[in-house]
Amino acid sequence: MPPAPSELAYIPFVSVENMMRLVHHVGIETVLLELTDAVEADFRRWNAFEKTPRMASHSRQGVIELMPTSDGEIFGFKYVNGHPGNAAKGFQTVAAFGLLARVDTGYPLVLTEMTLLTALRTAATSAMAARHLAPPGAKVMAMIGNGAQAEFQALAMKAVVGIEEVRLYDIDPRATQKTARNLGKSGLRVIACASSQEAVAGAQIITTCTADKAYATILTDNMVGAGVHINAIGGDCPGKTELHRDILARASTFVEFEPQTRIEGEIQQMDASYPVTEIWRVLTGDAEGRRDPRQITLFDSVGFAIEDFAALRYVYSKLQGTDFFQPIDMVADPDDPRDLFGMLLRAA
Ligand SMILES: NC(=O)c1ccc[n+]([C@@H]2O[C@H](COP(=O)([O-])OP(=O)(O)OC[C@H]3O[C@@H](n4cnc5c(N)ncnc54)[C@H](O)[C@@H]3O)[C@@H](O)[C@H]2O)c1
């Protein structure tokens, strides 16, 4: 029997099962509200972070990405994929895990599943943008694309923005039925629609969340009336968009991190002079958000590392004194730091 690993070897690991337990323990809407505040707090200290467009490894089938950032004290990264053809094979479109580490020693602090956490943080980020950009008092949201992210989006907009009705549309009616069923007890009025035109009727917020590695046109210009807020989530990598460019020509567009969104967002359709505002500037009062009731605001979301950093820190903050994690001996930590080989021999 080799000796047991040292104290320093152990890192809390949040499995999928424990993430599920943690979310229900706190309450889904409370998690979404608290995460929205956590993401906003980190966006407000934008200048404290190291920022880089994510590292993306593209293939014909999809993309695998690494999303790192640091605030000088803590470093975080997420591994995430995006494979639009996965669902047909029984795999998820998006799956993820992530890690936080101390900057001073480089030792990890926590390792966690992030597939559920990505859906939560994406919804929280959408809600954060909507609470600053959507028309005041927005009560109705159209949700086009009723896949894995859909319920999270609807619940975050309910909890944070106060929407009361969600109008669902998906090219696959089974996806709409699934979402309607899952939202059955949410307190939202859920309307299943037969077309995207029907879904956007009367909506003050339009969320597009479809998956197709193509220049798709989920929304055409005539579908977007004055004063609407568009929360465009699905267009999030090169060659993958959801909005007709005429909508962009009419909209005031807000982004997470401009250098990344120019490559990956809806705005890849526009030339480099197309004006955008980074959302952190609105949050800090440095730039104007919605300024008139007829303005079309667009949050061109692609997902940015600071959102994952905030979500990882949020989960980490909830672990103390709970059993929502397992300690795993992830770091090889010999008693004599230079005797790594000696440590290996102990198991011979
Ligand atoms: N911006 C972000 O931060 C962020 C985060 C997570 C996921 N995403 C992206 O969001 C998209 C959706 O993710 P998901 O996990 O919900 O995927 P998913 O595959 O579970 O769901 C996508 C849904 O879109 C539907 N769809 C495809 N084409 C459509 C069309 N033309 N009209 C209506 N519905 C259509 C599909 O039938 C499916 O139900 C993906 O492209 C993903 O990369 C973005």
The ligand as a MOL file (V3000), in Angstrom:
LIG
                    3D

  0  0  0     0  0            999 V3000
M  V30 BEGIN CTAB
M  V30 COUNTS 44 48 0 0 0
M  V30 BEGIN ATOM
M  V30 1 N -23.5980 32.4670 -26.2020 0
M  V30 2 C -23.2810 31.5630 -25.3030 0
M  V30 3 O -22.6880 31.8700 -24.2830 0
M  V30 4 C -23.7060 30.1410 -25.5130 0
M  V30 5 C -23.6940 29.2480 -24.4480 0
M  V30 6 C -24.1730 27.9580 -24.6500 0
M  V30 7 C -24.5970 27.5670 -25.9070 0
M  V30 8 N -24.5430 28.4450 -26.9450 0 CHG=1
M  V30 9 C -24.9970 28.0710 -28.2860 0
M  V30 10 O -26.3990 28.0280 -28.2670 0
M  V30 11 C -26.8670 27.1120 -29.2420 0
M  V30 12 C -27.9060 26.2170 -28.6580 0
M  V30 13 O -27.3160 25.4070 -27.6540 0
M  V30 14 P -28.1200 24.1890 -27.0290 0
M  V30 15 O -27.1960 23.5520 -26.0350 0
M  V30 16 O -29.4690 24.6390 -26.5760 0 CHG=-1
M  V30 17 O -28.2630 23.2730 -28.3450 0
M  V30 18 P -29.3110 22.1220 -28.6590 0
M  V30 19 O -28.7440 21.3640 -29.8070 0
M  V30 20 O -29.6550 21.3770 -27.4150 0
M  V30 21 O -30.6210 22.9050 -29.1300 0
M  V30 22 C -30.6960 23.6160 -30.3110 0
M  V30 23 C -32.1340 23.5950 -30.8070 0
M  V30 24 O -32.2230 24.4600 -31.9520 0
M  V30 25 C -33.2010 23.8960 -32.8010 0
M  V30 26 N -33.0750 24.4970 -34.1250 0
M  V30 27 C -32.0990 24.3090 -35.0610 0
M  V30 28 N -32.3500 25.0550 -36.1480 0
M  V30 29 C -33.4830 25.7570 -35.8880 0
M  V30 30 C -34.2430 26.7040 -36.6250 0
M  V30 31 N -33.8750 27.0690 -37.8440 0
M  V30 32 N -35.3470 27.2390 -36.0430 0
M  V30 33 C -35.7390 26.8600 -34.8180 0
M  V30 34 N -35.0600 25.9460 -34.0720 0
M  V30 35 C -33.9480 25.4030 -34.6060 0
M  V30 36 C -32.9240 22.3960 -32.7510 0
M  V30 37 O -34.0210 21.6290 -33.1990 0
M  V30 38 C -32.6350 22.2140 -31.2450 0
M  V30 39 O -33.7720 21.8550 -30.5170 0
M  V30 40 C -25.6170 26.3700 -29.7240 0
M  V30 41 O -25.2700 26.8900 -30.9910 0
M  V30 42 C -24.5630 26.6860 -28.7120 0
M  V30 43 O -23.2680 26.7020 -29.2840 0
M  V30 44 C -24.1210 29.7170 -26.7750 0
M  V30 END ATOM
M  V30 BEGIN BOND
M  V30 1 1 1 2
M  V30 2 2 2 3
M  V30 3 1 2 4
M  V30 4 1 4 5
M  V30 5 2 4 44
M  V30 6 2 5 6
M  V30 7 1 6 7
M  V30 8 2 7 8
M  V30 9 1 8 9
M  V30 10 1 8 44
M  V30 11 1 9 10
M  V30 12 1 9 42
M  V30 13 1 10 11
M  V30 14 1 11 12
M  V30 15 1 11 40
M  V30 16 1 12 13
M  V30 17 1 13 14
M  V30 18 2 14 15
M  V30 19 1 14 16
M  V30 20 1 14 17
M  V30 21 1 17 18
M  V30 22 2 18 19
M  V30 23 1 18 20
M  V30 24 1 18 21
M  V30 25 1 21 22
M  V30 26 1 22 23
M  V30 27 1 23 24
M  V30 28 1 23 38
M  V30 29 1 24 25
M  V30 30 1 25 26
M  V30 31 1 25 36
M  V30 32 1 26 27
M  V30 33 1 26 35
M  V30 34 2 27 28
M  V30 35 1 28 29
M  V30 36 1 29 30
M  V30 37 2 29 35
M  V30 38 1 30 31
M  V30 39 2 30 32
M  V30 40 1 32 33
M  V30 41 2 33 34
M  V30 42 1 34 35
M  V30 43 1 36 37
M  V30 44 1 36 38
M  V30 45 1 38 39
M  V30 46 1 40 41
M  V30 47 1 40 42
M  V30 48 1 42 43
M  V30 END BOND
M  V30 END CTAB
M  END
